[in-house]
Structure formats: structure tokens, C-alpha cells
């Protein structure tokens, strides 16, 4: 089973999943404009309700906004099963103490790699503050896929055993192979971040990595997400 561990609610989503052969996807709200995330969370919950066999919804909140904790509880009541945080779009640091108040045991996906607000080491720091919570960093925990960015991501993984990273946008197969070699395939999850990226291309990032065996690829392409985010 292939599981896309981060997509965004979009009318084209089901067709994109079918085209890529993806059975299930974690769906998160896009950025709220002109209203709170209660509206976007309800939209995702309705999308999931219509397609319960294909989609699992995560709630999104802005931790600095008034009522963020209540908004997350409302998302839980709607059946959303995790939390998505985007420090860059919602202008907060992932290490801000306000973030701690919305970490309540649900698995957390963090839009990662953004300068000053959600770099790999910052996401790792948050994960260490909540060792019982599963954290998943998008973009390989980096946007600048350079030696320094890779090293920070690896240091975060080394210091935070409850931190996992996604493959979305990571064009360096050697980085993906290095993560598997050092930390095990169980620390890596396939994601497309549709519609920002093409799900078919993102799948190839994993499939083209020459030194990943069939068992590792099966874990990355679905097994890990099923274990960490769908259970």
C-alpha cells in the first residue's frame, strides 16, 4: 500500500492519487485567508467524510492565534487525527512556547526547513520537548539541500528518536539513502505535498534511489505512514 503522508485538500486530489497509484493520503488544510482555521479544518473533515477509505485528515492551527487550543479540540471532534503546523505561512517559530500548548499527543507534521522559523535543528528541539509525540518534518527537514542543511537534518534525527522526515521535494537520492543507512528506513516517509509537487515525480525520488531495497522502499512508500499516522 502506498500512503502519501502529506497532501492538501484540493478538488483534483483523488485524480492525482489515482494517476500515481496511491491508495491513501494524509490531507491537511491550506493556509487560511480571511478567516480562522476552523473553516479550513471543517472543509478537510468533510472531504475525508466523503472519501473515508482514501483520506485521513489532520487539523491545522496557528498557535499564536487566540483560541488555537479550542480550534484543535474542534478538529478532534470533527474526526481529524493529527496536527499540521506551518511556521512560515503563519509566522511563528516552531520553538515558540505557544506551540507547546497545542501539542497534545496527536502526531504532528511540521512544514520544515524554513529559515529562522522551522529549520531542522529547531524542529528537533521541539521533538525533544515532547518525547512521547510523533513529529514528521516535511522537505527532508531542509529547503537548502546543501551539506549544511543535510547535516542539521541528520543531527536532528540523531538527537530526537521521535522525529521522522518526509521525502517531498528532496532531489538528493544520496541524502535519502544516507538517512536509511544511518537511522533506518523507518525514519523516512514518502510525501508529495500535492498540489505543490507532482505525486508521480515525488514517488520517483524514492524509486530511483539505487541503494534502497524493496523492503526499505515498501516502508518509506506506505508502511511507516500507516504505522505512525494512520493507526
C-alpha distance (Angstrom), angle and dihedral (degrees) to the residues before:
residue distance angle dihedral
X1 . . .
X2 3.80 . .
X3 3.81 114.4 .
X4 3.80 121.8 -170.2
X5 3.78 103.9 -146.1
X6 3.81 96.9 -159.6
X7 3.80 131.1 27.0
X8 3.79 132.6 140.2
X9 3.79 126.8 -120.7
X10 3.80 106.4 -93.2
X11 3.80 134.9 151.1
X12 3.82 89.5 -122.5
X13 3.81 94.8 52.3
X14 3.79 100.8 97.9
X15 3.81 92.0 49.4
X16 3.81 90.4 49.7
X17 3.81 91.6 50.1
X18 3.81 90.9 49.5
X19 3.80 92.3 48.7
X20 3.80 90.8 53.1
X21 3.81 95.8 41.8
X22 3.80 93.2 -116.8
X23 3.78 114.4 155.9
X24 3.83 101.2 -167.0
X25 3.79 138.8 12.7
X26 3.78 140.3 -166.4
X27 3.82 106.1 -126.6
X28 3.81 122.4 -155.8
X29 3.81 132.2 -176.9
X30 3.77 120.2 -99.6
X31 3.79 120.2 -127.6
X32 3.80 113.7 -58.3
X33 3.79 114.7 -122.4
X34 3.78 120.8 -167.6
X35 3.80 95.4 -7.6
X36 3.79 141.7 49.7
X37 3.77 127.2 -84.4
X38 3.79 90.4 -100.9
X39 3.82 87.5 82.9
X40 3.81 93.9 48.5
X41 3.80 92.3 44.1
X42 3.79 90.9 52.5
X43 3.80 89.8 49.6
X44 3.80 91.3 53.5
X45 3.81 91.8 45.5
X46 3.81 90.6 53.7
X47 3.81 91.0 47.7
X48 3.81 89.3 52.9
X49 3.80 92.0 45.5
X50 3.80 90.4 57.6
X51 3.83 93.0 46.7
X52 3.82 105.8 29.5
X53 3.80 94.0 152.8
X54 3.83 92.5 56.6
X55 3.80 107.5 31.3
X56 3.80 140.2 53.5
X57 3.81 117.2 -170.9
X58 3.79 130.6 -139.3
X59 3.80 123.2 -163.6
X60 3.78 123.1 -126.9
X61 3.79 127.6 -149.8
X62 3.78 138.5 169.8
X63 3.83 102.9 -127.3
X64 3.82 91.8 -153.6
X65 3.81 94.1 53.6
X66 3.81 118.8 96.4
X67 3.79 111.6 -99.8
X68 3.81 96.0 20.2
X69 3.81 93.0 139.6
X70 3.80 92.1 50.0
X71 3.81 89.5 47.3
X72 3.79 89.8 55.0
X73 3.81 91.5 48.9
X74 3.79 88.6 51.6
X75 3.80 88.3 52.6
X76 3.80 89.8 52.2
X77 3.79 89.8 51.3
X78 3.81 88.7 53.0
X79 3.80 89.2 57.1
X80 3.81 98.2 -103.3
X81 3.79 108.5 152.3
X82 3.78 106.7 -159.0
X83 3.80 145.7 17.1
X84 3.80 129.2 -103.9
X85 3.81 119.9 -161.5
X86 3.80 125.6 -171.7
X87 3.82 108.8 -173.7
X88 3.80 94.4 179.1
X89 3.79 97.7 52.6
X90 3.79 94.3 39.4
X91 3.83 94.8 39.8
X92 3.78 105.0 -125.2
X93 3.78 134.2 118.6
X94 3.79 113.4 -111.2
X95 3.82 87.5 -134.3
X96 3.82 93.3 55.7
X97 3.83 110.6 124.5
X98 3.82 88.7 -124.9
X99 3.81 88.4 69.4
X100 3.81 90.8 62.6
X101 3.80 90.1 63.2
X102 3.82 92.7 63.0
X103 3.81 96.0 45.9
X104 3.79 102.5 97.2
X105 3.79 107.0 153.2
X106 3.79 98.8 -73.6
X107 3.81 115.1 122.8
X108 3.80 110.8 -96.0
X109 3.81 128.8 -145.7
X110 3.82 112.4 -161.9
X111 3.81 123.3 -162.4
X112 3.80 94.7 -128.7
X113 3.77 143.0 -169.6
X114 3.80 96.8 47.2
X115 3.83 112.6 139.9
X116 3.80 116.3 -99.2
X117 3.80 95.9 -8.0
X118 3.81 110.0 56.3
X119 3.78 110.6 6.3
X120 3.78 117.4 154.2
X121 3.78 96.5 -97.4
X122 3.81 91.4 48.1
X123 3.82 91.3 53.5
X124 3.79 88.5 47.6
X125 3.81 90.2 53.3
X126 3.81 91.2 54.0
X127 3.81 90.6 48.2
X128 3.80 90.7 53.6
X129 3.80 90.2 52.5
X130 3.82 89.2 57.0
X131 3.81 106.0 35.2
X132 3.82 94.3 167.7
X133 3.82 93.3 57.1
X134 3.80 125.8 84.2
X135 3.81 113.0 -126.3
X136 3.80 123.9 -168.8
X137 3.81 119.4 -167.1
X138 3.80 117.9 -153.1
X139 3.83 124.5 -138.7
X140 3.80 94.2 29.3
X141 3.84 85.6 -66.5
X142 3.81 88.3 -71.6
X143 3.78 141.9 74.0
X144 3.80 96.7 -168.9
X145 3.82 99.1 64.3
X146 3.81 91.7 -158.3
X147 3.76 131.2 127.0
X148 3.80 91.4 -92.5
X149 3.80 93.7 48.3
X150 3.78 91.4 48.6
X151 3.79 92.0 48.8
X152 3.81 91.8 52.1
X153 3.81 90.7 50.1
X154 3.79 91.2 49.8
X155 3.81 92.5 47.3
X156 3.81 89.4 51.5
X157 3.82 91.1 51.0
X158 3.79 91.3 47.2
X159 3.81 94.4 51.7
X160 3.82 97.8 39.2
X161 3.82 115.5 50.1
X162 3.83 90.5 -178.1
X163 3.83 91.0 60.1
X164 3.81 121.2 97.1
X165 3.80 129.9 176.9
X166 3.79 135.9 -141.2
X167 3.78 128.6 -133.4
X168 3.82 98.2 -136.5
X169 3.79 111.5 133.3
X170 3.82 94.5 -3.3
X171 3.80 103.8 135.6
X172 3.82 94.1 176.1
X173 3.80 107.7 91.9
X174 3.81 88.0 -177.3
X175 3.80 89.2 62.8
X176 3.81 91.8 51.9
X177 3.80 90.5 48.1
X178 3.80 90.8 48.0
X179 3.80 91.6 53.8
X180 3.80 90.4 51.5
X181 3.80 91.8 46.3
X182 3.82 95.0 49.4
X183 3.78 103.0 32.9
X184 3.80 107.2 15.5
X185 3.78 132.5 -103.7
X186 3.82 89.7 -85.6
X187 3.83 90.4 76.3
X188 3.83 94.5 61.3
X189 3.83 128.8 75.4
X190 3.78 129.7 -172.7
X191 3.81 115.0 -123.8
X192 3.79 134.0 166.0
X193 3.83 102.1 -167.8
X194 3.83 86.3 -145.1
X195 3.03 129.1 -136.9
X196 3.80 90.6 26.4
X197 3.80 89.9 57.9
X198 3.80 132.7 23.8
X199 3.81 111.0 -102.9
X200 3.82 91.9 -145.1
X201 3.80 93.2 55.7
X202 3.80 92.6 44.4
X203 3.81 89.7 54.9
X204 3.79 89.2 55.2
X205 3.80 91.0 57.5
X206 3.80 86.7 69.1
X207 3.78 98.6 34.8
X208 3.81 94.0 49.8
X209 3.81 94.5 52.4
X210 3.82 96.8 110.5
X211 3.80 98.6 -153.3
X212 3.81 99.6 49.8
X213 3.80 112.2 102.8
X214 3.79 125.7 -143.6
X215 3.81 92.8 -97.0
X216 3.81 92.7 51.2
X217 3.80 91.9 47.6
X218 3.81 91.8 49.6
X219 3.81 90.1 53.3
X220 3.80 93.6 46.9
X221 3.81 95.5 44.2
X222 3.78 96.8 50.4
X223 3.77 119.2 -31.1
X224 3.79 96.3 79.4
X225 3.81 95.0 46.5
X226 3.81 90.7 47.9
X227 3.81 90.3 52.1
X228 3.80 98.7 42.0
X229 3.80 106.1 30.5
X230 3.80 109.0 21.0
X231 3.80 102.6 43.6
